């Protein structure tokens, strides 16, 4: 069993339907350079049904998700954690070894303000895996993966504290 874990960051942006396209292009501009195009996967999410009070219709684009891997993921995650002052709550970590947090304003990351888009919040979600985790999901030669291969909550907290020198609090201060 390898003790080294790999990880990927998923950054999602919820915004109004007009801003989704410009939000996606903003994130692609921030995240991707010529050398890291293969590390960026961006998708848009649509509304499942009409909610009149929110002013959204069914199948309307309402959010944008960007999956980032490699050094760019570490850079953007570091910017997001800097906004949170490297402090997360214990409840931000799941039993599966993943963790997530959100920020209220995207301009705190150093992204330039655009009046056409406005200010929107972002959610960061980090998925921790060990090498070989793909074995139980692939099509060919699928096999079971033992419990020693999974990452738990305590290990994810330890990874966060060593990698980013972060603080994990039990309650909101």
N, C-alpha and C positions, 0 to 999 in steps of 0.2 A: 504494500500500500504506500503510495507516494504521499508525503506530508506537504508537498508544495501544492498550492491551490492556484487555479487560474480564475479570472473573473472578467465580467463584462458589465458595463453600465448602461442602463436604459434611461433616457431622459425623455420625459413626456411634457407636452405643453398643452394646456387647455386654454382655448381662446374662442372668440367669436368666429363665425364661419368666414367672414371677409378676411380675417387676419391669418387664417391657417396657411394659405399659400405663401404669404410673405414671411410667416413664422418659420415655415419649413425651409425656405430659401435662406433665411437668416441663420438658422442652425447649420445648414449645409455650408454656408460661407464661414461660419465660426469653426466648425468641426473639421471640415475636410480641406485638405490641401492636395496638390497633385500626387504626393507620395502616399497619402493615406485614404484614397478613394475606396479601396477594397474593404476598409474597416468600418465604413458608415452604411447603415441600412436605415432608411427613413420611410415611414408609412403614415397614412392619414386615417383617422377614425371617423365614422359617421354615426349619426344618431339612430337608435333603434326604432324610436317612435316619436310622434309629435308631442311636445310639451309647450302649451300655449303660454304658460306663465314665464318660461325662460325665453320664449320667442324662437324656438328651434323647430324645424320640420323633420319628418322622417327622411333618412338617407342624406341629410345635410352634413357637410364636413364640419366637425366641431373640435378636433384636436389633431396633434401631430406627435408622433413617437419617433425617436431617433435612437438606434442601438449603436453604441460605440465600443470598440475594443482597442486594446493596445495602449500606447503612450498618450494618445489624444484623450482616451477615456480617463486616464489618470490625471491629466491636466485639468479637464473639465470637472471631474469629481473633486479635485483639490480646490478649485474655485468655489464650488458649491459648499464644500465643508468650511471654507474660510468664511463664508457668509454666516454659517451656523456656529462659527467660532470653534470648530472641531468638537462640539458637544452634541451628543445624541442621547436620546432616552433609551432605556432598556426595552421599551415596547416597540421601538423602531426595528428591532431584530426579530426575525421569524425563527421558528423551530427548524426550518429547512436550511438555515445558514445564510439567508439573504437579509439584506437590510435596505431601508429606504427612508427618505426624508423629503421635505418640500421647502421651497422658498417662495415668498410672496411677490417679489419683484425681480424680473429678469435683468434689470439694469444694475443690480448689485453684483452681477458676474463680470461687469466690465463691458457688456454689450451696449452699443450706442443706442440712445433712445430714438425711436422713429415715431413721429406723430400719427402716421397713417395706421400703424399697428397698435399703438398704445402700450400700456404696461400689463404684462401677464405673468402669472405664476408658473412655476415649474416643479415637477416631481422628479426626483432622482431615485433609481432603484438599482442596487448592485446585486448581481447573482454570482455567488461563489461556487466553483466546481473544482473537482480534482481531475487531472488528466485520466482519460479512460471512461469518463461519465457517459460518453456517447454510445458505449457498447450496448446499453439496454434500449436505445431508441433507434438504432440504425436498421435498415431493411435487411441486409445480408449478414449472416453469421451473428444474429442477435443472441445475447446471453444475459444471464442475471448478474447483477452487481451486488457485492456483499455490503453489509452495514458499515464496515470499516471504511468504505469508499465515500460515504455520505459525510457532509459537513453539518455539524450541529450549531445551535445558538451560541454556546460558550466559545467554540472555536472561531465563529465569525466575529464575536466581540474581541477575542484575543488578536485576530488578524487586523481588525480596525485599529486597536490600540497600538500595535507594533508598527503597522504600515504608515499610519497618519498621526501617531502620537495623540490619539483622541481620548476624550473623556466620555464615559458612559454613566449617566445618572439614573437613579431609580425614579425620581419624580421631577416634574417641571419646577424650576426654581423661580 
